[in-house]
Amino acid sequence: MGAQESDALRSALRPWREKYPGIDMIEHSVVGRPAHHLAEAGGDAGLVVIGRRSHRSGVAHPHIGHVAHAVLHHCPAPVAVVPHT
């Protein structure tokens, strides 16, 4: 299962690597709590970028999920939360 997940991650990042060849991307597939792993990995990062679902319900104040919330509070690096469009 680990090899399949790594292959899926590599495939998902391939277009972005081709579009931005000067940007270093490190792919790392792990099992466990996502917020913990993202915050820990952010210790050496210049920027951690995470996504969030965008709700098209017209809510004036968008909400972030528990993973984004935890990363914002526990990651030592700057964090960008980008809504999915």
C-alpha positions as CSV (number, residue, x, y, z in Angstrom):
1,M,0.0,0.0,0.0
2,G,2.8,2.4,0.8
3,A,4.3,2.1,-2.8
4,Q,0.8,2.8,-4.3
5,E,0.3,5.9,-2.1
6,S,3.8,7.2,-3.0
7,D,3.1,6.6,-6.7
8,A,-0.2,8.5,-6.5
9,L,1.5,11.4,-4.7
10,R,4.3,11.5,-7.3
11,S,1.7,11.5,-10.1
12,A,-0.3,14.3,-8.5
13,L,2.8,16.5,-8.1
14,R,4.2,15.8,-11.6
15,P,2.3,18.7,-13.4
16,W,3.4,21.2,-10.7
17,R,7.0,20.1,-10.9
18,E,6.9,20.6,-14.7
19,K,5.2,24.0,-14.4
20,Y,7.6,25.2,-11.7
21,P,11.0,23.4,-12.1
22,G,12.8,25.9,-10.0
23,I,10.8,25.1,-6.9
24,D,12.0,22.3,-4.6
25,M,9.2,19.9,-3.7
26,I,9.7,17.1,-1.3
27,E,7.2,14.3,-1.5
28,H,6.7,12.3,1.7
29,S,3.8,9.9,2.3
30,V,3.1,9.1,5.9
31,V,0.4,7.4,8.0
32,G,-1.1,9.1,11.0
33,R,-2.4,12.5,12.0
34,P,-2.0,14.9,9.1
35,A,-1.8,18.0,11.2
36,H,1.0,16.6,13.3
37,H,3.0,15.5,10.3
38,L,2.5,18.8,8.5
39,A,3.5,20.9,11.5
40,E,6.6,18.7,12.1
41,A,7.6,18.9,8.5
42,G,7.3,22.7,8.5
43,G,10.1,23.0,11.0
44,D,12.6,23.2,8.1
45,A,10.3,24.8,5.5
46,G,10.3,28.3,4.2
47,L,6.5,28.1,3.7
48,V,3.9,25.4,4.3
49,V,1.0,25.5,1.9
50,I,-2.2,23.6,2.7
51,G,-5.6,23.6,1.1
52,R,-9.0,23.9,2.4
53,R,-12.4,23.2,0.9
54,S,-14.3,26.2,-0.3
55,H,-18.0,26.2,0.5
56,R,-20.1,27.8,-2.1
57,S,-23.0,28.4,0.3
58,G,-22.3,32.1,0.3
59,V,-21.0,32.2,3.8
60,A,-19.4,35.6,4.5
61,H,-16.8,34.1,6.9
62,P,-15.1,31.1,5.5
63,H,-14.1,28.4,7.9
64,I,-11.0,26.3,8.0
65,G,-10.9,22.6,9.1
66,H,-9.3,21.1,12.1
67,V,-6.1,20.2,10.2
68,A,-5.5,23.7,8.9
69,H,-6.3,25.1,12.3
70,A,-3.8,22.8,14.0
71,V,-1.1,23.5,11.5
72,L,-1.6,27.3,11.8
73,H,-1.1,27.0,15.6
74,H,1.7,24.5,15.8
75,C,3.9,25.0,12.7
76,P,7.0,27.1,13.2
77,A,7.0,28.1,9.5
78,P,4.7,30.5,7.8
79,V,1.5,28.8,6.6
80,A,-0.6,29.7,3.6
81,V,-4.2,28.2,3.6
82,V,-5.5,28.2,0.0
83,P,-9.1,27.4,-0.8
84,H,-9.8,24.8,-3.5
85,T,-11.4,26.5,-6.5
